[in-house]
Amino acid sequence: MRIRTLVCAAGVGALGWALVVRGSLSPDLGVGRRFRRLGPQTHRIAAPRGTVFDVVAAPYLDRTPRGLRSKLEVLERGKDIVLAAHYTPAYGLTATTVETVRFERPERVHFRLVRGPVPYVVETFELHEVEGGTELVYSGELGTDLWFAGQLWGAAVARTWEATVRSSLAGIREEAERRAEPH
């Protein structure tokens, strides 16, 4: 009987963990909340600020390119704000986050988590004109509940989160520089 109870508890725990990773279960307890910084990550891009902003905004405000549809789904579109689902491989699963994305042309893009593996994330892309192009600075904050246990979970989530952002920014740099090349 005791083994059955342990197996059942392990199964429930594994299911709970998978649901949290996938973003299907988003506990927001507001108890023992801890915050950690995301970034900053600074990227120099050899393209005008308006071009970089357009590359960031286009998949959200315009039609999402076919190549990004496995990573991004715009659920609701407004003039300068969208509600979007992002899909990210994590721990052998696909994590789903839902975020509002607000655009301040041409200098800033704000992201705010609505649903995901942690209860709180805010992020910003700031675009600064510099000699030879644009400096894009990513920064944010991630919050988790349940004191030290949440802090450990937040560290794991932050590693995946920041790696995903780094990869996205590399793609943004590549596309913006391609668009800025004289034809």
C-alpha positions in Angstrom: 0.0 0.0 0.0 2.8 2.4 0.9 4.6 1.8 -2.5 1.4 2.5 -4.3 1.0 5.8 -2.4 4.6 6.8 -3.3 4.1 5.9 -6.9 0.8 7.8 -7.1 2.4 10.9 -5.4 5.4 10.7 -7.8 3.0 10.5 -10.7 1.0 13.5 -9.5 4.2 15.4 -8.9 5.5 14.6 -12.4 2.2 15.7 -13.9 2.2 18.9 -11.9 5.8 19.7 -13.0 5.0 19.0 -16.7 1.9 21.2 -16.5 3.9 24.1 -14.9 6.8 23.7 -17.5 4.3 23.8 -20.3 2.5 26.8 -18.9 -0.8 24.9 -18.6 -0.7 25.4 -14.8 0.3 28.9 -13.7 0.3 29.1 -10.0 0.3 32.7 -8.7 0.3 32.3 -5.0 1.7 35.7 -4.1 3.5 34.0 -1.1 7.2 34.3 -0.6 7.7 36.1 -4.0 11.3 36.5 -5.1 12.5 38.5 -8.1 15.6 38.1 -10.3 16.9 40.2 -13.1 16.8 39.1 -16.7 19.7 40.4 -18.8 20.8 42.9 -19.6 21.8 41.7 -23.0 23.2 44.3 -25.4 23.3 43.7 -29.1 24.9 46.0 -31.8 23.0 45.8 -35.1 24.3 47.4 -38.3 20.9 48.7 -39.3 18.9 51.8 -38.7 16.7 51.8 -35.5 13.5 52.0 -37.6 14.5 48.9 -39.5 15.3 47.0 -36.3 12.0 48.1 -34.8 10.1 46.9 -37.9 11.8 43.5 -37.7 10.8 43.1 -34.0 7.3 44.3 -34.6 6.4 42.7 -37.9 5.6 39.1 -36.7 3.3 40.6 -34.1 1.6 43.6 -35.8 1.6 42.1 -39.4 1.0 38.6 -40.6 3.2 36.1 -38.7 5.7 34.5 -41.2 5.3 30.8 -41.8 8.7 30.1 -40.4 7.8 31.6 -37.0 4.3 30.0 -36.6 5.7 27.1 -34.6 7.1 29.6 -32.1 4.6 32.4 -32.1 0.8 32.7 -32.4 -0.9 36.1 -32.2 -4.1 35.6 -30.3 -5.4 39.2 -30.4 -4.0 42.2 -32.4 -4.4 45.9 -31.7 -2.8 49.0 -33.1 0.2 49.0 -30.8 -0.4 46.0 -28.5 -0.9 42.3 -29.1 -1.7 39.2 -27.0 0.6 36.5 -28.2 1.5 32.9 -27.3 5.1 31.9 -27.5 6.2 28.2 -27.8 9.6 27.2 -26.6 11.3 23.8 -26.2 12.1 23.2 -22.5 13.0 20.0 -20.6 11.7 17.8 -23.4 8.4 19.6 -23.5 7.0 22.7 -25.2 6.6 25.6 -22.8 3.8 27.9 -23.7 3.8 31.5 -22.5 1.1 34.1 -23.2 2.3 37.7 -23.1 1.1 41.1 -23.9 3.5 42.9 -26.3 3.3 46.7 -26.5 5.1 48.8 -29.0 6.4 52.4 -28.6 7.7 53.1 -32.1 10.7 53.4 -32.7 12.5 53.1 -29.3 10.8 50.4 -27.1 9.0 47.1 -27.0 7.4 45.9 -23.7 6.5 42.3 -22.8 4.4 41.3 -19.8 3.7 37.7 -18.9 0.0 36.7 -18.7 0.4 33.0 -18.3 3.5 30.8 -18.1 5.8 28.7 -15.9 6.3 31.5 -13.4 3.8 34.0 -12.1 5.6 37.2 -13.1 7.8 38.4 -16.0 8.2 41.9 -17.5 10.8 42.6 -20.2 11.8 45.5 -22.5 13.7 45.8 -25.7 15.2 49.3 -25.9 16.5 50.5 -29.2 19.2 53.3 -29.2 20.6 55.0 -32.3 24.4 54.6 -32.3 27.1 55.2 -34.9 26.8 52.5 -37.5 23.4 51.4 -36.5 21.4 50.4 -33.5 22.0 49.2 -30.0 19.3 46.9 -28.8 19.2 46.4 -25.0 17.1 43.6 -23.5 16.3 43.6 -19.8 13.6 42.3 -17.5 12.5 40.9 -14.2 11.2 37.4 -13.3 9.3 36.6 -10.2 8.5 33.3 -8.5 6.6 32.3 -5.3 7.5 30.0 -2.4 10.7 31.5 -1.2 13.9 29.4 -1.8 12.1 26.7 -3.7 10.7 29.3 -6.1 14.1 30.9 -6.4 15.5 27.6 -7.6 12.7 27.2 -10.1 13.2 30.8 -11.2 16.9 30.2 -11.9 16.1 27.2 -14.1 13.4 29.1 -16.0 15.6 32.2 -16.4 18.4 30.1 -18.0 16.0 28.8 -20.7 14.2 32.2 -21.0 17.4 34.2 -21.6 18.8 31.6 -24.0 15.6 31.9 -26.0 15.8 35.7 -26.0 19.5 35.5 -27.1 18.5 33.3 -30.0 15.6 35.5 -31.0 17.9 38.6 -30.9 20.4 36.9 -33.1 17.7 36.3 -35.7 16.5 39.9 -35.4 20.1 41.1 -36.0 20.5 38.9 -39.0 17.2 40.0 -40.6 17.7 43.7 -39.8 21.2 43.7 -41.3 19.9 41.8 -44.4 17.2 44.5 -44.9 19.7 47.3 -44.4 22.1 46.0 -47.0 22.1 48.1 -50.2 20.6 46.1 -53.1 
